[in-house]
Amino acid sequence: MSRLRIRHETLYVYDRPVGFGAWRLLMRPLDSHAIRMVEGSLAFEPYGATRWSYDAYGNSICWFTPAEPSDRLRVVSQLVIDRYPASLKMQNPQSDLPIVYEPADRVVLAPFIAPATADRDDPYLAWLRSQMGGPDEPALAFLQRLNQAIHAGFAYGERAEEGTQGPAETVARGQGTCRDFAWLMIESLRRLGFAARFATGYVYSPATAGAIRGAGATHAWCEVFLPGLGWIEFDPTNGLAESPDLIRIATTRTPAEAAPMTGVALDSVGSVLTVTVDVELVDIQAAA
């Protein structure tokens, strides 16, 4: 078990005071056997009203409405969590290819099996076919191999633009961000009959921080459901699988639903906006 402190600050700065509607914050993890939240707080500038709810996926949502106009909107999330290491030492014949889900599971998993994009690009489909192995390859081995293929075969680079590349665009460009690689793996697996979903949170590895892509920022990866094993984490950006370095905040069907902070600024037409996001992760035990 490791104990981590996470500080996530988002700052919007406008060139004049603006009003605000409600803002949706996705910054609080749900307790599980892998993550236990010890402490959690949110601070706001300007002050305002908050309420909590769950979205359709069961993620914890904070709705925040600033009480007055301001030329800035600052949200600081601070968490202390216990992260329990996971293991990929799994042997289960139900996880062999082809994947066949139980009828009851398939009803729940159906939205995560159906592709969300309409890419029919020949180079993309040719790339996907090239990743297929032999008929006797276990599903878990295939997933690990695909995870490594995306990690090794594509160039990583941060991108300031919002949004996520479609699978065909990522294959055509040969590069992308963590969310692009996660989405490529998710949509590719859905086309092969797997249930896959988008995971967002943080990645931290004190031993190899310099080698981890996306460390010290929000991060994205893929989760795949295997019969008898449940949801398994794969991070194609770093080639990780079921790693204790992955700190999940939420899971969704698409990347667009996983934004940490979205909302409305009123009367902001013509205003110049500057956005700064800073994430700090500290291993409390190592720092002690």
C-alpha positions as CSV (number, residue, x, y, z in Angstrom):
1,M,0.0,0.0,0.0
2,S,1.2,3.5,-0.8
3,R,-0.3,6.8,0.5
4,L,-0.3,9.7,-2.0
5,R,-1.2,13.4,-1.7
6,I,-2.7,14.9,-4.9
7,R,-3.2,18.6,-5.4
8,H,-5.0,19.6,-8.6
9,E,-5.4,23.3,-9.3
10,T,-7.3,24.8,-12.2
11,L,-7.3,28.5,-12.9
12,Y,-9.3,30.4,-15.4
13,V,-8.3,34.1,-15.9
14,Y,-10.4,36.6,-17.9
15,D,-9.5,40.1,-18.9
16,R,-12.6,41.5,-17.2
17,P,-15.1,40.3,-14.6
18,V,-17.7,37.8,-16.0
19,G,-20.6,36.0,-14.5
20,F,-20.8,32.2,-14.1
21,G,-23.4,29.5,-14.4
22,A,-23.0,26.0,-12.9
23,W,-19.7,24.1,-13.3
24,R,-19.4,20.3,-13.2
25,L,-16.3,19.0,-11.4
26,L,-15.0,15.5,-11.8
27,M,-12.2,15.3,-9.3
28,R,-13.2,12.9,-6.5
29,P,-12.4,9.2,-6.7
30,L,-14.8,6.5,-5.4
31,D,-13.6,4.2,-2.7
32,S,-12.9,0.7,-3.9
33,H,-10.6,-2.3,-3.0
34,A,-7.9,-0.5,-5.0
35,I,-8.3,3.1,-3.8
36,R,-9.3,4.4,-0.4
37,M,-9.8,8.1,0.0
38,V,-8.4,9.3,3.4
39,E,-9.0,13.0,3.0
40,G,-10.6,15.2,0.4
41,S,-11.3,18.9,0.0
42,L,-12.3,21.5,-2.6
43,A,-11.5,25.2,-2.4
44,F,-13.0,27.9,-4.7
45,E,-12.4,31.5,-5.8
46,P,-14.8,33.2,-5.8
47,Y,-16.9,31.4,-3.2
48,G,-20.2,29.8,-4.2
49,A,-22.8,27.1,-3.7
50,T,-22.0,23.4,-4.1
51,R,-24.0,20.2,-4.3
52,W,-23.0,16.6,-5.0
53,S,-24.5,13.9,-7.2
54,Y,-23.6,10.8,-9.1
55,D,-23.6,10.6,-12.9
56,A,-25.0,7.7,-14.9
57,Y,-21.7,5.8,-14.6
58,G,-21.7,6.2,-10.8
59,N,-18.9,8.8,-10.8
60,S,-18.9,11.4,-8.0
61,I,-19.8,14.9,-9.4
62,C,-19.6,18.2,-7.6
63,W,-21.7,21.0,-9.0
64,F,-20.3,24.5,-8.2
65,T,-22.0,27.8,-8.9
66,P,-19.9,30.9,-8.2
67,A,-21.9,33.5,-6.2
68,E,-20.5,36.6,-7.9
69,P,-18.8,37.9,-11.1
70,S,-15.0,37.7,-11.1
71,D,-12.1,38.0,-13.5
72,R,-10.9,34.6,-12.3
73,L,-12.2,31.2,-11.4
74,R,-9.9,29.0,-9.3
75,V,-10.7,25.4,-8.1
76,V,-8.2,23.5,-5.9
77,S,-8.8,19.8,-5.2
78,Q,-6.7,18.2,-2.5
79,L,-6.8,14.4,-1.9
80,V,-5.0,12.0,0.3
81,I,-5.5,8.4,-0.9
82,D,-4.3,4.9,-0.1
83,R,-3.4,3.0,-3.3
84,Y,-3.3,-0.8,-3.1
85,P,-1.1,-2.6,-5.7
86,A,-2.9,-4.8,-8.2
87,S,-1.6,-8.0,-9.9
88,L,-2.0,-9.5,-13.3
89,K,-1.4,-13.0,-12.0
90,M,-4.7,-14.3,-13.4
91,Q,-5.6,-17.6,-15.1
92,N,-9.2,-18.0,-16.2
93,P,-10.3,-20.1,-19.2
94,Q,-13.3,-17.8,-19.7
95,S,-10.9,-15.0,-20.8
96,D,-9.8,-16.9,-23.9
97,L,-10.7,-15.7,-27.4
98,P,-13.3,-15.2,-28.7
99,I,-14.7,-13.3,-25.7
100,V,-18.2,-14.5,-24.9
101,Y,-20.0,-12.5,-22.2
102,E,-22.8,-13.9,-20.0
103,P,-26.3,-12.6,-21.1
104,A,-26.8,-10.7,-17.9
105,D,-23.3,-9.0,-18.2
106,R,-23.9,-8.3,-21.9
107,V,-27.0,-6.2,-21.1
108,V,-24.9,-4.0,-18.8
109,L,-21.8,-4.0,-21.1
110,A,-23.6,-3.2,-24.4
111,P,-22.9,0.5,-24.4
112,F,-19.2,-0.3,-23.9
113,I,-19.1,-2.9,-26.7
114,A,-20.6,-0.7,-29.4
115,P,-18.1,1.7,-31.1
116,A,-18.7,5.4,-30.5
117,T,-17.0,6.5,-33.7
118,A,-17.8,5.9,-37.3
119,D,-14.3,5.5,-38.6
120,R,-14.2,3.2,-41.7
121,D,-10.7,4.4,-42.8
122,D,-8.9,1.6,-44.7
123,P,-5.4,2.4,-43.2
124,Y,-6.9,2.2,-39.7
125,L,-8.6,-1.0,-40.3
126,A,-5.5,-2.4,-41.9
127,W,-3.5,-1.5,-38.8
128,L,-6.1,-3.1,-36.6
129,R,-6.1,-6.3,-38.6
130,S,-2.3,-6.4,-38.4
131,Q,-2.5,-6.5,-34.6
132,M,-4.5,-9.7,-34.6
133,G,-2.7,-12.8,-33.4
134,G,-3.3,-16.5,-33.9
135,P,-6.6,-18.3,-33.0
136,D,-5.2,-19.8,-29.9
137,E,-3.9,-16.6,-28.3
138,P,-5.5,-15.9,-24.9
139,A,-7.4,-12.7,-24.6
140,L,-5.2,-11.4,-21.8
141,A,-2.0,-12.0,-23.9
142,F,-3.6,-10.2,-26.9
143,L,-4.6,-7.2,-24.7
144,Q,-1.1,-6.9,-23.3
145,R,0.4,-7.2,-26.8
146,L,-1.9,-4.5,-28.2
147,N,-1.2,-2.3,-25.2
148,Q,2.6,-2.6,-25.9
149,A,2.1,-2.1,-29.7
150,I,0.4,1.3,-29.2
151,H,3.0,2.3,-26.6
152,A,6.0,1.4,-28.9
153,G,4.5,2.2,-32.2
154,F,3.3,5.8,-31.7
155,A,5.0,9.0,-30.7
156,Y,3.8,10.7,-27.6
157,G,3.3,14.5,-27.4
158,E,1.3,16.9,-25.4
159,R,-1.4,18.8,-27.3
160,A,-3.0,22.1,-26.1
161,E,-6.1,21.7,-28.2
162,E,-9.2,20.3,-26.6
163,G,-10.8,17.1,-27.8
164,T,-9.6,13.7,-28.7
165,Q,-8.4,12.3,-32.0
166,G,-10.4,9.6,-33.7
167,P,-8.7,6.2,-34.1
168,A,-8.1,6.7,-37.8
169,E,-6.5,10.1,-37.2
170,T,-4.1,8.7,-34.5
171,V,-3.0,5.9,-36.8
172,A,-2.6,8.3,-39.8
173,R,-0.6,10.8,-37.8
174,G,1.4,8.2,-35.8
175,Q,1.3,10.3,-32.7
176,G,-1.0,11.6,-30.0
177,T,-1.6,12.2,-26.3
178,C,-2.6,9.8,-23.6
179,R,-6.3,10.4,-24.3
180,D,-5.7,9.7,-28.0
181,F,-3.9,6.4,-27.3
182,A,-6.5,5.3,-24.8
183,W,-9.3,6.1,-27.3
184,L,-7.5,4.2,-30.0
185,M,-7.3,1.1,-27.9
186,I,-10.8,1.4,-26.6
187,E,-12.5,1.8,-30.0
188,S,-10.2,-0.9,-31.6
189,L,-11.2,-3.4,-28.9
190,R,-14.9,-2.6,-29.3
191,R,-14.6,-3.4,-33.0
192,L,-13.3,-6.8,-31.9
193,G,-16.2,-7.5,-29.5
194,F,-14.6,-6.4,-26.2
195,A,-16.3,-4.2,-23.6
196,A,-14.0,-1.2,-23.0
197,R,-14.3,2.1,-21.3
198,F,-12.4,5.4,-20.9
199,A,-10.6,5.9,-17.5
200,T,-9.3,9.3,-16.3
201,G,-7.2,10.2,-13.3
202,Y,-3.5,10.5,-12.6
203,V,-0.4,8.4,-13.0
204,Y,2.5,8.5,-10.6
205,S,5.7,6.4,-10.2
206,P,8.3,7.7,-7.8
207,A,10.9,5.1,-9.0
208,T,10.6,6.0,-12.7
209,A,9.0,9.5,-12.7
210,G,11.2,10.7,-15.6
211,A,10.2,7.8,-17.8
212,I,6.4,8.0,-17.2
213,R,4.5,9.8,-19.8
214,G,1.7,12.0,-18.4
215,A,3.1,12.0,-14.9
216,G,2.2,15.2,-12.9
217,A,-0.9,15.8,-14.9
218,T,-4.3,14.4,-15.6
219,H,-4.0,11.1,-17.4
220,A,-6.2,8.7,-19.4
221,W,-6.1,5.0,-20.1
222,C,-8.3,2.0,-21.1
223,E,-10.3,-0.5,-19.0
224,V,-11.4,-3.8,-20.5
225,F,-14.0,-6.2,-19.0
226,L,-13.0,-9.9,-19.1
227,P,-15.4,-12.7,-17.9
228,G,-14.5,-13.8,-14.4
229,L,-11.9,-11.1,-14.0
230,G,-13.8,-7.9,-14.2
231,W,-12.5,-4.5,-15.4
232,I,-8.7,-4.6,-16.1
233,E,-6.6,-1.5,-16.5
234,F,-4.4,-1.0,-19.6
235,D,-2.3,2.2,-20.1
236,P,-1.1,2.2,-23.8
237,T,0.7,5.5,-23.2
238,N,3.1,3.9,-20.9
239,G,2.6,0.2,-21.6
240,L,1.3,-0.4,-18.1
241,A,-1.2,-3.0,-17.1
242,E,-3.0,-3.1,-13.7
243,S,-0.3,-0.8,-12.3
244,P,-0.5,0.7,-8.8
245,D,0.7,3.9,-10.5
246,L,-2.7,4.5,-12.1
247,I,-5.0,6.5,-9.8
248,R,-8.5,6.4,-11.2
249,I,-11.0,9.2,-10.7
250,A,-13.7,8.2,-13.1
251,T,-14.7,6.0,-16.0
252,T,-17.0,6.9,-18.9
253,R,-18.0,5.6,-22.3
254,T,-16.3,8.5,-24.2
255,P,-13.5,11.0,-23.5
256,A,-15.9,13.9,-23.9
257,E,-17.7,12.8,-20.7
258,A,-14.5,12.7,-18.6
259,A,-13.5,16.3,-18.5
260,P,-12.3,17.2,-14.9
261,M,-14.0,20.7,-15.1
262,T,-16.7,22.1,-17.4
263,G,-19.0,25.0,-17.1
264,V,-20.4,28.3,-18.3
265,A,-19.0,31.8,-18.2
266,L,-21.7,34.4,-18.8
267,D,-21.1,37.6,-20.9
268,S,-17.6,36.4,-21.8
269,V,-17.9,37.0,-25.6
270,G,-14.8,39.0,-26.6
271,S,-13.0,38.3,-23.4
272,V,-9.5,36.9,-23.5
273,L,-9.2,33.7,-21.5
274,T,-6.1,32.1,-20.0
275,V,-6.3,28.6,-18.5
276,T,-3.7,27.1,-16.3
277,V,-3.8,23.5,-14.9
278,D,-1.3,22.2,-12.3
279,V,-1.3,18.8,-10.8
280,E,1.1,17.8,-8.0
281,L,1.4,14.2,-6.7
282,V,3.5,13.5,-3.6
283,D,4.3,10.1,-2.1
284,I,3.7,10.8,1.6
285,Q,5.5,7.7,2.8
286,A,8.6,8.4,0.7
287,A,8.7,12.0,1.7
288,A,8.5,11.2,5.4
